[in-house]
Amino acid sequence: MEYSRREFLEINAAGAAAGSVSANSRIQFGVIGCGARSHELMQSLLQHPEAVVTAVVDAYKGRTERAVDRAGKQARVMRDYREALADKSLDAVIVCTPDHWHKQMVIEAMRAGKDVYCEKPLTFRSSEGLEIMAAARETGRMLQAGSQGMSTQAQNKAKEMIKAGKLGRVTMIRAAYNRNTASGAWLYPIPPDASPETVNWDMFLGPAPKRPFELARFFRWRCFDDYSGGIATDLFVHLCTTIHYLMDAKMPARAVAMGELYRWKENRDVPDTLNAILEYPEGFTVNLSSTFNNETLGQGSFQFLGTEGTLDVGWGTLKYQPEASVEDNRWIVESWPKPLEEKYWADPKVRKTEYKFIGAPKVKETALTFKEMGLESTVAHLGHFLESIRSRKPYWEDAAAGHHAAACAHMINRAARTGRVVEWDFGKDDIRA
Ligand SMILES: NC(=O)c1ccc[n+]([C@@H]2O[C@H](COP(=O)([O-])OP(=O)(O)OC[C@H]3O[C@@H](n4cnc5c(N)ncnc54)[C@H](O)[C@@H]3O)[C@@H](O)[C@H]2O)c1
């Protein structure tokens, strides 16, 4: 996002009025967890001139070295996240560690007076969301979860179209995330200099069960249920965030799911194939699926199926296709007694609606396609976070939105593990025990 000098001063003035980040100063960020995603975040943050990274923390030495290269020499390497939280010069932190650390770091950061951008999934267990929401309320800090897709123009255009009724009534949504590589299955290459000298194992483990040093767990933590909820928390959480945003929906009342590990079996706890069905009280059903054994159906794609049309939503793309359905009861009435069939065809109402009289379906409008022209999704999403730091107004993907999207993933995992229907308790705002 490019800011003119006037816009920059206006933003700073708004911040000064809110009594948070001082006017004319840049927002100082500490980055906790400087792994693969964090480097993308820092790259995107650098495109906002009003932000600067002044502290970085990581459990592997190579990543803090690269973080300083990327963010600039003003970025100081800190021993651990608590040192960063104690630093009064930091206005905000990015939490981009493995998932089992998120809750603790997010809550401590808000209590230390920092605004927080936390990568998805906001939580590792569903009830953590309630603790995070309470801490956000108590401290008044801004918290934004990091499912960036909803900040794209494409998804905002999709939201407008659904709201305007262009799809008619949407009762079914299909969304998928499919891959077919070792890397897609999270078997990432391990840096050759990784060893107990360069990797701080205890720092990585934190609240997770104690275990002996193991590089695969450190660098491929998504494969292990001590640190990750696998496909549901890593990928479905993006899909659920978008669906909640576009459909103005809160939570599914019920979930069922099945997961299986067919192929990437070595040193892994979590499935490589997952199917889930979520039923929303707003009046629609969601069908989520993911396989790591075929990528034809693509990554992060959605189909919103409405009575008047279908909207295909991809990363930065939209395709709308109106419905063109016509009643065709020939095969039914041709089995009736002849006089009844003739009477049916003589009815003027029938003559207006049946294929036999009006012919092939007519498409009322031509298909519409949309290509993203706005900011790259992560740059835009971080832009929204910077805006809310200045304005003190949380962005849509706040603690509650982060809690709900992650909780869908936790419902799915519980359903897959137990083979039972899992219900949401709307009163408790948590999974029904
Ligand atoms: N929004 C997206 O599209 C997107 C994409 C990828 C990952 N993510 C999320 O980002 C987060 C990080 O994922 P990643 O792919 O970068 O993983 P990663 O393993 O590459 O990075 C995690 C980093 O955290 C560090 N770390 C572990 N414990 C730490 C601690 N106590 N203090 C400081 N650093 C610690 C590790 O050393 C590692 O470098 C996850 O929550 C993941 O779900 C989001």
The ligand as an SDF file (V2000), in Angstrom:
LIG
                    3D

 44 48  0  0  0  0  0  0  0  0999 V2000
   -1.6710  -17.2430    6.5180 N   0  0  0  0  0  0  0  0  0  0  0  0
   -1.0490  -18.1330    5.7990 C   0  0  0  0  0  0  0  0  0  0  0  0
   -1.2770  -18.2750    4.6050 O   0  0  0  0  0  0  0  0  0  0  0  0
   -0.0240  -19.0130    6.4520 C   0  0  0  0  0  0  0  0  0  0  0  0
    0.8980  -19.7180    5.6690 C   0  0  0  0  0  0  0  0  0  0  0  0
    1.8420  -20.5050    6.3130 C   0  0  0  0  0  0  0  0  0  0  0  0
    1.8540  -20.6030    7.6960 C   0  0  0  0  0  0  0  0  0  0  0  0
    0.9450  -19.9090    8.4260 N   0  0  0  0  0  0  0  0  0  0  0  0
    0.9640  -19.9900    9.8980 C   0  0  0  0  0  0  0  0  0  0  0  0
    2.1470  -19.3600   10.3630 O   0  0  0  0  0  0  0  0  0  0  0  0
    2.6300  -20.0070   11.5340 C   0  0  0  0  0  0  0  0  0  0  0  0
    4.0660  -20.4290   11.3250 C   0  0  0  0  0  0  0  0  0  0  0  0
    4.1340  -21.3340   10.2420 O   0  0  0  0  0  0  0  0  0  0  0  0
    5.4480  -21.4950    9.3390 P   0  0  0  0  0  0  0  0  0  0  0  0
    5.0750  -22.1760    8.0990 O   0  0  0  0  0  0  0  0  0  0  0  0
    6.1370  -20.1910    9.2310 O   0  0  0  0  0  0  0  0  0  0  0  0
    6.2860  -22.5040   10.2590 O   0  0  0  0  0  0  0  0  0  0  0  0
    7.8580  -22.5250   10.4390 P   0  0  0  0  0  0  0  0  0  0  0  0
    8.2080  -23.7940   11.1260 O   0  0  0  0  0  0  0  0  0  0  0  0
    8.5200  -22.2230    9.1260 O   0  0  0  0  0  0  0  0  0  0  0  0
    8.1210  -21.2970   11.4130 O   0  0  0  0  0  0  0  0  0  0  0  0
    7.8470  -21.3200   12.7680 C   0  0  0  0  0  0  0  0  0  0  0  0
    9.0360  -20.6770   13.4650 C   0  0  0  0  0  0  0  0  0  0  0  0
    8.7220  -20.5100   14.8270 O   0  0  0  0  0  0  0  0  0  0  0  0
    9.9210  -20.6860   15.5360 C   0  0  0  0  0  0  0  0  0  0  0  0
    9.6340  -20.9400   16.9450 N   0  0  0  0  0  0  0  0  0  0  0  0
    9.2210  -22.0840   17.5450 C   0  0  0  0  0  0  0  0  0  0  0  0
    9.0410  -21.8780   18.8570 N   0  0  0  0  0  0  0  0  0  0  0  0
    9.3480  -20.5860   19.0920 C   0  0  0  0  0  0  0  0  0  0  0  0
    9.3510  -19.7800   20.2500 C   0  0  0  0  0  0  0  0  0  0  0  0
    9.0400  -20.2690   21.4590 N   0  0  0  0  0  0  0  0  0  0  0  0
    9.7060  -18.4800   20.1410 N   0  0  0  0  0  0  0  0  0  0  0  0
   10.0650  -17.9660   18.9280 C   0  0  0  0  0  0  0  0  0  0  0  0
   10.0840  -18.6870   17.8000 N   0  0  0  0  0  0  0  0  0  0  0  0
    9.7180  -19.9890   17.8750 C   0  0  0  0  0  0  0  0  0  0  0  0
   10.6270  -21.8140   14.8340 C   0  0  0  0  0  0  0  0  0  0  0  0
   12.0010  -21.8130   15.0870 O   0  0  0  0  0  0  0  0  0  0  0  0
   10.2920  -21.5240   13.3750 C   0  0  0  0  0  0  0  0  0  0  0  0
   11.3100  -20.8050   12.7280 O   0  0  0  0  0  0  0  0  0  0  0  0
    1.6700  -21.1750   11.7770 C   0  0  0  0  0  0  0  0  0  0  0  0
    0.7200  -20.8080   12.7340 O   0  0  0  0  0  0  0  0  0  0  0  0
    1.0210  -21.4010   10.4430 C   0  0  0  0  0  0  0  0  0  0  0  0
   -0.2670  -21.9580   10.5460 O   0  0  0  0  0  0  0  0  0  0  0  0
    0.0240  -19.1170    7.8310 C   0  0  0  0  0  0  0  0  0  0  0  0
  1  2  1  0
  2  3  2  0
  2  4  1  0
  4  5  1  0
  4 44  2  0
  5  6  2  0
  6  7  1  0
  7  8  2  0
  8  9  1  0
  8 44  1  0
  9 10  1  0
  9 42  1  0
 10 11  1  0
 11 12  1  0
 11 40  1  0
 12 13  1  0
 13 14  1  0
 14 15  2  0
 14 16  1  0
 14 17  1  0
 17 18  1  0
 18 19  2  0
 18 20  1  0
 18 21  1  0
 21 22  1  0
 22 23  1  0
 23 24  1  0
 23 38  1  0
 24 25  1  0
 25 26  1  0
 25 36  1  0
 26 27  1  0
 26 35  1  0
 27 28  2  0
 28 29  1  0
 29 30  1  0
 29 35  2  0
 30 31  1  0
 30 32  2  0
 32 33  1  0
 33 34  2  0
 34 35  1  0
 36 37  1  0
 36 38  1  0
 38 39  1  0
 40 41  1  0
 40 42  1  0
 42 43  1  0
M  CHG  2   8   1  16  -1
M  END
$$$$
